Amino acid sequence: MKSALVIGTGVTGLATAATLKKAGVHVRVLEKAPRPGGAIQSVQRDGFLVERGPHSLMVNSLNTAMLLGELGLSDKLLLPNDAAKNRYLLKGGEMVPVPMGPGKFLKSPLLSCSGKFRLLREPFIKRPCNLAEESLAAFVERRLGREVLDQMAEPFVSGIYAGDPERLSARHAFPALDKLEREHGSLIKGAMKAGKSKPAGSFKPVMASFQGGMHTLIEALAAQLGQDLECNCVIKSITHGDRWTVTWERDGETREYVADELILAAPAFSLRKLPLPQSVLDSIYDLHEIPYPPVTSFSLGYRREQIAHALDGFGVLVPSVENRRVLGVLFPSAFFPHRAPEDHVLLTAFLGGMRQPDVAQLPEAEQLALLKGELADIVGAFGEPVFSERSHWERAIPQYQVGHGDFMAMCKKAEATHPGLHLCGNYRGGIAVGQCLSNGVALGREIAAQQQP
Ligand SMILES: Cc1cc2nc3c(=O)[nH]c(=O)nc-3n(C[C@H](O)[C@H](O)[C@H](O)COP(=O)(O)OP(=O)(O)OC[C@H]3O[C@@H](n4cnc5c(N)ncnc54)[C@H](O)[C@@H]3O)c2cc1C
C-alpha cells in the first residue's frame, strides 16, 4: 500500500489527508502548532463564541455538502438567520444597506446618478483585444466605473482578501468575474444568462458555520486521522530518493516516515524554512514572496443597550475613501445564535491588511482605543466593552496579485520535476475555506487515483 506525508494542518492539508486515508493510503500528518486548523480557530469564553479567523464557509457544491454529511456534521451545521442577507457599506460616515436587486439599486444612495448611469453602460463596453493582465481596480474601473470601484469593489476586496484592488489580479483573485467578461462580453449580461440557465433544483451555495464554531470542521477532519495526526512537530530533514524521507522531533523524540507522496500544505511564506532538498527549494525559489499582509481582529462584547444601531445585518465594510482606520466590522451575534450571552452582542472588527498594515502592528491598547472610537462613530457603541479578544495574524491572507500566474506555473513545474511532490493551500486555487476544503479533497482523490495499480 502506498503512503503519503502531509505537512500543515490547515483545512487544505486535513482534507487532503482525510481523503487519502479514506481511499486506503497510509498517511502521516505533521503540524508545528499545538493544535490543528491553521487559520480556523474558535474560542469560547465568558459566554461568547469568537472566531479568530474565518466566521463561515460557503458550502458551494453538492460534493462539499456530502462531505460535511460524511464527517457527521449535518446536525451541527448552522445556517445564518435572515439578518445575514443585509450587508452595509459605510458612506459619508453612515451605514448604507447594499442594494440586493436592480430596483433597490437604482434607489440606493451608494452611487450618484452619474455613477449609476456609468454602471448601466457596462453591457455596451467592449473588452479590448490583447488585454494584458489587469489589476482588479483597472478591470472594475474599465467595466463599471470609478465610483463602483471606490464605493463597492474596494471595500469588498478588503473584506475578502484584506487586499488592495490596485495590486490584486482580476484574473487570479476573481476568476469568476474574468470568466463572465470573456464568455459573455459583459458582467451584467453574463450574470443574467447564468441566472436563467441554471437548471431547476440545481445546488444553491449556502453560507454556514457550526454550533461550536468553525473549529468543529477541523475537529471532524482531525478525528478521521486519529493517531496519524501529530502536533508540536519540528521537521528536521526531508530527503528525496525513490521516496520521500522525513524526520521530525516531537516531545524530545526523533521520528521518521518514508512516503511515496509529500504534500506541502503549509503557507507559501513558510516553505523555504522547511529543510527541503535543495532542488525543491531552487524550484520554488521566490514563492515566499507572495504577500500576506498583517491583520488584527478584535472581537468585542457589549451589552445590547450599549449599541445604538439595530445590528440587523452581517456587518459593515468601510471603503478607503472614508478615511477610517477600520477595514470592516462583522456582527456575529446578529447572524448566528449563541455567539454572545443573552442581552449582549458580539462585534468583530478588522484592522490592517494591505491598506493599512501599520495599524495591525500598533500596540493592543492603542488598537483598542482607536477601535472604540470607530465603533462609537459607526454603530453608536458607547462605554467600555464587557468582553475583548484580540487575534493578531502577522501574515493573514495570500494576495493573488498581478503576476500570480507565475507563482502557479512555478508550483506546477516544481511538482513535475519532483515526482510525488504536491504543493497546496490557500495561495493556490482560492482563499475561501470552502475552496480550500474542496481543493484538498480533489487533491486527495487525484493522488489516490494515481496510485491505483
Ligand atoms: C482573519 C482571517 C479571516 C478569514 N475569514 C474568512 C472567512 O470569513 N471565510 C472564508 O472562507 N475564509 C476566510 N479566511 C481565509 C481562510 O480561513 C484561509 O484561507 C484558510 O483557512 C487557509 O487554509 P490553509 O489550508 O491554506 O492553511 P492554513 O490555515 O494557512 O494552515 C497552514 C498550517 O500549516 C502549518 N505549518 C506551517 N509551517 C509548518 C511547518 N514547518 N511544519 C508543520 N506545519 C506547518 C501552520 O501552523 C498551519 O496550521 C480568513 C482568514 C483569516 C486569517
The ligand as a Gaussian input file, in Angstrom:
#p B3LYP/6-31G(d) Opt

LIG

0 1
 C       -8.505000      36.684000       9.955000
 C       -8.999000      35.787000       8.838000
 C      -10.327000      35.786000       8.486000
 C      -10.801000      34.959000       7.462000
 N      -12.128000      34.940000       7.158000
 C      -12.592000      34.065000       6.239000
 C      -14.000000      33.888000       6.054000
 O      -14.831000      34.528000       6.736000
 N      -14.427000      32.993000       5.124000
 C      -13.544000      32.237000       4.405000
 O      -13.985000      31.432000       3.586000
 N      -12.199000      32.364000       4.587000
 C      -11.720000      33.241000       5.487000
 N      -10.378000      33.337000       5.714000
 C       -9.439000      32.546000       4.864000
 C       -9.332000      31.087000       5.296000
 O       -9.538000      30.965000       6.670000
 C       -7.955000      30.544000       4.940000
 O       -7.643000      30.855000       3.600000
 C       -7.868000      29.029000       5.124000
 O       -8.387000      28.625000       6.379000
 C       -6.407000      28.621000       4.986000
 O       -6.300000      27.239000       4.964000
 P       -4.961000      26.524000       4.501000
 O       -5.301000      25.102000       4.267000
 O       -4.300000      27.266000       3.405000
 O       -3.971000      26.503000       5.744000
 P       -3.608000      27.478000       6.917000
 O       -4.807000      27.781000       7.713000
 O       -2.751000      28.562000       6.429000
 O       -2.727000      26.463000       7.794000
 C       -1.441000      26.067000       7.448000
 C       -0.887000      25.204000       8.584000
 O        0.468000      24.848000       8.278000
 C        1.171000      24.836000       9.491000
 N        2.606000      24.934000       9.247000
 C        3.325000      25.990000       8.794000
 N        4.642000      25.680000       8.772000
 C        4.746000      24.401000       9.209000
 C        5.847000      23.538000       9.427000
 N        7.111000      23.917000       9.202000
 N        5.620000      22.290000       9.891000
 C        4.350000      21.875000      10.140000
 N        3.250000      22.679000       9.962000
 C        3.455000      23.917000       9.499000
 C        0.616000      26.050000      10.226000
 O        0.931000      26.007000      11.613000
 C       -0.872000      25.915000       9.931000
 O       -1.516000      25.129000      10.894000
 C       -9.867000      34.128000       6.754000
 C       -8.525000      34.125000       7.118000
 C       -8.078000      34.929000       8.150000
 C       -6.624000      34.886000       8.562000

